[in-house]
Amino acid sequence: MYISITPQKLAANYSQSAADFVEYLEKENQSLEEPEMEHFFNQYGDKIPASEVVREIDSNTDKLKKTEPKFYSITVSPSKYELGRLQNTSEDLKHYTRELMRDYVSCFNREINGRPVTVNDLKYYAKIEHQRTYKGTDIQVKENQPYATKILDLKNELRKIQTGELNVDTKKIEKQIEKLEASAPHQLDGKRIVQGMKKEGNQSHIHIIVSRKDASNSFSLSPGSKYKASEVVMNGKIVRRGFDRDAFYSKAEKTFDRSFGYKRNFVETYQSRKIFTKDPKLYFTSLLGLPASEKAIAFKLLREAGIPILSIPTNKVQLALKAIHKIKSGFELAIRSSSIGI
């Protein structure tokens, strides 16, 4: 499970409205017929029009400055193993989203009129998508890049031949291009994987757009607050503030596991990701200390993520920082590209 929380982009090239983001989330529907389309939904409603989402988010911004985000985007990307536990992908992910937003609101250290905030205080809309494309940060694209560069150079030579700038046998160059295309390490349906190509398999994921303000347009609920959950004294009164992201991420995976009977491996947990970030040596020590069956699954997950696990030491004595640093960059890249279900 990979979850990201991103504030609305606010810069010269971006609108104050949610319209552009909502339009982006509608892109998948453009090539589908009505029965196959996925519509916006929230805690209690389905098939909510995109125009209503824009109107409701844009009008719920009382007292927010132009420099402050009006909404946050939450992206939830289950791994292929997690998706494999679902019986009806769309309906199960909708159910999970509604439970997830209960977890989300429970992680605010805030009160509204003397009571804890609840899911009914949120103004949010969500949408299920089933496709993903390869990005420049994906391991497959990065490892194919040297081949892409050579192919581009050869194609430039072909263009020069066509314009008369070079006098070289075109067939020889075309054969070189064909060889490079076939030699690239990452292929999909016989073609070299490039940026923008649709990913194979089940790529279902969730996009959530949640207003910065509560449903009454009176209170700010910011998951991006620089303050962690805490209490401060303001004007002689104790004020609760902040959002506990750690608690949210942990609750999100526990809710999924409970809802769908998923048995989460060590390397799939948010806790293991935290350990890796803070203490890579402890991470790999913990990994090597897993029971044999769990360790085998963990190594399989890491291998599928493209992490060079062959360099992971086989015992604690060999667990040197040099080896850890060697694979750290690959591990972090796998997490960012959602190649591994963390």
N, C-alpha and C positions, 0 to 999 in steps of 0.2 A: 504494500500500500504506500503510494507516494502522494502526499498532500501538500499543496502550496497555497499560501494566502498572499495575495498581491493587491496593493492599493491601486485605485484608478490612476491611470497615467495622466499627469497634468504638466503639459509643456506647450510651447508655441504651436506644435503640430497636432495637438490633441484637443478635442472638443470638451466642454464642460458637461455635455450631455452623455447619457449612457447609450445613445443611439448607435454609435459606431461599434461598441462592444456587442450589443444585442444583434446587430446586423451580422457581425462576425460569427456569432453563435448560430445564426440561421443558415450558414453556408451549406451545411450538409443536406438540408431539406431541398435545396435548389434542384437537385438531380433526382428527387424521389417523388413518387405518387403519394397521395394523401394517406392511404392505409399504412405506408411505411414510414411516414414522417414522425419525428419526435417533437413534442410541443413543450413549452414552458409549463412548469407546475410549481406549487409551493406546498405549505404544510397541509392545506385542506382542499386545494383546487387543482384541476387538471385542464389541459388544453387552453392555457392562458395565451391570448394573442400577444405577439411581440410588441405591438403598439401600446398595449396596456402596461407591459413591463417598463418600457421607456417612460411612459407618462407617470407611473407610480414612483419610480426611482428618482426621476428628475424633479418631481414636486415635493420630495421628502428631504429637503436640504436646508431647512430653516436655520439661520444664523451661522451657516458654514461659509468660510471665506473661499475666495477663488483658488487660493493656494492649498486648500485642504481637500483630500479625496472625498467624493460624495458617496462612493460605494467601494466595496472590496470584492475581489474575485477569488473564489475558492475553487481549486481544481483538485479532484479526487481521482487518482489513477490506480485502480486495483491491478495486481499482477495477473498473469494468465492463469496461475494456479488458484488465485482467489476467484477469478471469474469462472473457473471451472466448477466451483461449488454452487453456482447459481442455476436454478431451474428455468426461470423466465428472466432473462437478463434485464430487460427494460423495467418490468414491474418490480423485480427484486432490488434493482438499484434505486428505484423511486422510494421503496420502503426504507432502504438503508439511508437514503438522503434525509428523510424525515426524522429518522432516529438520530442521525449524525447532527442535525441542527439542534436537537435537544442537548446533545453533548456540547455543541458549540456555545450555546447560550449559558450553559451551566458553568462555563469556564470564565465568565465575566465576574469580576469582583465588584459588582455594582448593585445598586438598589434603585428602584423606581417608586417613589412615594412610600418609602419605608419597607418595601418588600423586594425579594430577589427577582431579578429579571427572569422571564419565562420565554418559551418559544413563541408565544402569542405576541410578545413585544417586538419580534423581529419582522422586518419587511424584506423578504427575500424571494428570489425566483431561481429555479434550477432547470437544467436541460441535460438530457443524456445524449452523448454522441458515440458513434460506433466505428469511426475511422480516425486514423492518425497518419501523418506523413513523416518521413525521415527528416530530421533537422541536421544542421551542420555540426551540432555538438554530439550527435549519436556516434557511437564507436564504429559502426559499420561504415558511415560516411567518412569519418576521419581516417580510417585505415585504408579506404579505397582512394583517398585523395591523391597520393603519389601517382597512381595509375591515371586518375582524371587529369592531372597536370600534364603528363606525358602525352595523353590522347589529344588534349587541347593544342599542345605544341605541334603535333603531327597534322592536325586538322588545319592549323594556320599555314603549314607548309603546303598542304593541298590547295588552299585558296591562292597562295602565291604562284603555284604552278598554273592554275586556271587563268590568272591575270598575266602570265608570262614572265613573272619576276624570277622564277626558278625553272630549271630544266632538269627534272628528276622523274624517274619512273613512278607514276602514280600507283600502279599495282603493288609495288614494294611497300609503299607507305600504307596503303589500305590494308595489306596483310599484317603490318605491324600494329595497326589500330585494332584489328580483329583479335590478334593475339593478346594485346593488353586488356581488351574488354573481357576476354575469357579468363584471363589470369587474375583479375581482381579478386581478392579473398572473399568478398561478400556479394553474393548473387541472390536474385529473387526471380523465379520463373525464367532462369537462363539469362537474365540481364543484370548488369552491374548496378548495385544499389547506389542511388544518387539522392541528393537533397530534393525533397518535394515528392518523392515516390511514396505511394501508399504502403503502409506496413501490412504484413501478412497476419493472419490469425485474428483472434478476438481482441479488438482494441477499444472496447467499450470503456467510457469514463464519464465523469460527471463535472459539469460546470455550474457553479452557483454564483449568482450576483446578489450581494446583500447590502442593503442601505447602511450608510454610516449612522444615520439617525434611527431611533426606534420607530415603531409603527405610529406612535402619536405625534411624531415629528418634534419631540420636545427634548429628548435625551440622546446624548452621543454614545454609541456603542462601537468603539474602535478596537479591532483585534490587532491593529498595528501600533497601538500606544507604546511609547518608549518606556512606560512604567509597567513593571510586572505587578501581579496581584499584591496589593498592599493597602495600608490605611495611613492617612495623613490627617493632620489637624489644620482646618481652614476656617478662619473666622470663629475660632473657639469650638468648632464642631468636627467630629471625626467623619472623614469622608473616605469611602471605599472606592478604589479605582484599579484599573488595569485588567489585563487578560492573560490567562495562563496557557501559553501555547503548548508547553510540554504536556500539561494535563489533557488538552484537547487532542493532541496526536495520539496519546496513549489510549484515551477513551475511544477514539475513532476505530482503532484496530480491535479493541476488546468488543465493541459493539458489533463489528463485522463478524468476529469469530463466534460470538454468542448467537447471532442471528442465523448464521449459515453453517454452523458446526465445523468451522475451519480450524485445523491444527497448525498453528504458526511456528515455523522454524526460527531458531535463534537469529539467523542473518536477516530475517524478514521483519524483526521487531524494531520499533522506534527506539527502544532502550539500547539495542545493540548499535544502532547508528550513533547515538549519543556517546556511547563508550568509544566507538571508533574515532569520533571527532576529538574527544578529549584525551584519549590514551590508546593509540593504535596497538601498542605492545600488549596491553591488557585485553584488547579485542581479540587478537589472534591467539593469545593464551587461552581465553575463554572458548574460542572456536575449537582449538585442538583438544580441549578438555571435555567436549561433548561426548555423550554415548555414541558408540560406533554407528548406529543406524541414523541418528540425527546428524552426526558429522558428515556422513555420506551424502545426505540430502543437502546440507549446507554447502558442501563443495560443489555439488551439481548446480545449485543456484548461482554460485559465484562463477562457475565455468560458463554457464549460459549468459551471464552478464558481461562476459568478455574480460574478466579479471585474470591476470596471469598467475593462476594459483599454483602452477608448477614451481614457482619460486618460493612458495610458502614453506617454511621449514617444517620438518616432520616431527620434531620434538622440541620441548621447551628449552633445552640447552642451546639449540641452534637458532632460537628466536632472537635474532640480532636486529638492532634498530636499522641497520643498513638494508636488510631485506624488507623491513616494514616500509621504509620510505620509498623503496623501489616500486612497490605496488600501490602505494597510497593514491597516486594521481589517477590510476586506472579505476580504483574503487570509487573515488569521488565522482568521476565522470559517469560511471554506471548509475550511480544514484541520481544525478542530475538529469540523465536522459531517460529515467524510469525503466531502465533495462532490468533492474532487479526490484523485486516487490518489497520495498522498504517504505 
